Amino acid sequence: MTIEAKPVVKNKYWIVEQDGEKVATIQASVDGVVLVEGDRRQKYPSIKVLGTAHNIKFAHNKPQKNQNNSVYDYPSKNRPYNAIFDLKLRLPLYTNSRKSKSYFCAGYYLVKYGSEWTTEFCPKKIILTRNPYLGPFKSEQCMLESLSSLSTHK
């Protein structure tokens, strides 16, 4: 049973939710805060006192960074650094950190290990240079369609 207060107006108004459903509101007043549950209003000297009394966790509205985890429109597992497009291999490449020397290939791939084709998401570049592969694919769906067409051509 999780009770959480989400800010609507910073330091002035919160919506209290229990397991995802609105159960109350909290309003700032001149001399504290007021918890409003239906017709009932309870006054508290501070947010901290109210939170402790009702076991309410206060969520903070922090602006989230819009992380673009893609390299040349191909999805990547992590935030890409040093994004490049290898023209010879026709691969969108990136590293996981600024100083890394290990390159990953953005997108979905079918990689042949021995006689079996396996699916890979963002494999290391060295895997693709050592094994036959198909890709990159921009979506898992496109990759799976290609895999099913490989299976039918056996």
JOHU-V463323 format. One record per run of one state. SS is the DSSP state (hx for helix, st for strand, lp for the rest). FROM is the first residue (numbers start at 1). LEN is the number of residues. If there is no record, write none. Layout:
# JOHU-V463323
SS_FROM_LEN, SS_FROM_LEN
This chain:
# JOHU-V463323
lp_1_2, st_3_7, lp_10_3, st_13_6, lp_19_2, st_21_9, lp_30_2, st_32_6, lp_38_2, st_40_5, lp_45_2, hx_47_8, lp_55_2, st_57_3, lp_60_10, st_70_2, lp_72_2, st_74_2, lp_76_5, st_81_6, lp_87_4, st_91_5, lp_96_8, st_104_2, lp_106_2, st_108_6, lp_114_2, st_116_6, lp_122_2, st_124_1, hx_125_6, lp_131_2, st_133_5, lp_138_2, hx_140_13, lp_153_2
